[in-house]
Amino acid sequence: MSDHKTMTLTLIVWRQKNASDPGKFETYTAKNITDHHSFLEMLDCVNEDLILEGKEPIVFDHDCREGICGMCSQVINGAPHGGQERTTVCQLHMRKFKDGDTIYIEPWRARAFPIVKDLVVDRTALDTIIQAGGYTSCHTGGVADGNAILIPKPVADEAMDAAECVGCGACVAGCPNGAAMLFTGAKVSQLSLLPQGKGEAAARVKAMTAAMTECGFGNCTNHYECQAACPKGINVKFIARMNRDFLKAQFA
């Protein structure tokens, strides 16, 4: 017999068949949940019960369950990824809740992210931004020596800070304007900071910001909710850097 204490929770979950369906909240009970369960494992338990009852399980996105891929996109009690600092949904554990709690679970809410089903949204728009310029054009061949291109450590560190973005879209979900400025700023900056990315820097920032607008994302009005929601702690300084790069690109 397990020594773990269990809890019973009330889940109020957004259910929606597809993008054209109006959708609605439905109430479920999560039973025998321990504080060692992750949030996704808790949903797995609820889905097992629903399947045994002959009901349709709750559809949600997940992949690595290690906080790396960013697939586990859910708004929990009004906060993307549950609101715990630098934590994705798959890293959120039930020890953060207590017996009898009511938990509201919703998908990302943004014009650029149409709902596929229940808690799953289509984040193809982020891929479109990357396809517009989130790469470098270079010759392939043998791998260069590590010190062949000298890069100051502060520059390499800042580029790595920008590259931490996993493209989950929490910044979009947290922004009242549905803006993707933090995501785009991080992807622009991680390349423009390094020598390999400077050659195409002007064309890149123009192409990626144009794609961002075409995909239906809003604009930044400095609410800083994107930085607060980001599970990797991406700083809004990358938005400022992208804005400077964009202005300079107009004269390039």
Secondary structure as GFF3:
##gff-version 3
##sequence-region A 1 252
A	DSSP	beta_strand	6	15	.	.	.	ID=ss1
A	DSSP	beta_strand	24	34	.	.	.	ID=ss2
A	DSSP	alpha_helix	39	52	.	.	.	ID=ss3
A	DSSP	beta_strand	75	76	.	.	.	ID=ss4
A	DSSP	beta_strand	79	80	.	.	.	ID=ss5
A	DSSP	three_ten_helix	89	91	.	.	.	ID=ss6
A	DSSP	three_ten_helix	94	96	.	.	.	ID=ss7
A	DSSP	beta_strand	102	106	.	.	.	ID=ss8
A	DSSP	beta_strand	115	117	.	.	.	ID=ss9
A	DSSP	beta_strand	120	121	.	.	.	ID=ss10
A	DSSP	alpha_helix	124	133	.	.	.	ID=ss11
A	DSSP	alpha_helix	153	163	.	.	.	ID=ss12
A	DSSP	alpha_helix	170	174	.	.	.	ID=ss13
A	DSSP	alpha_helix	181	192	.	.	.	ID=ss14
A	DSSP	alpha_helix	195	198	.	.	.	ID=ss15
A	DSSP	alpha_helix	201	214	.	.	.	ID=ss16
A	DSSP	alpha_helix	225	229	.	.	.	ID=ss17
A	DSSP	alpha_helix	237	249	.	.	.	ID=ss18
###
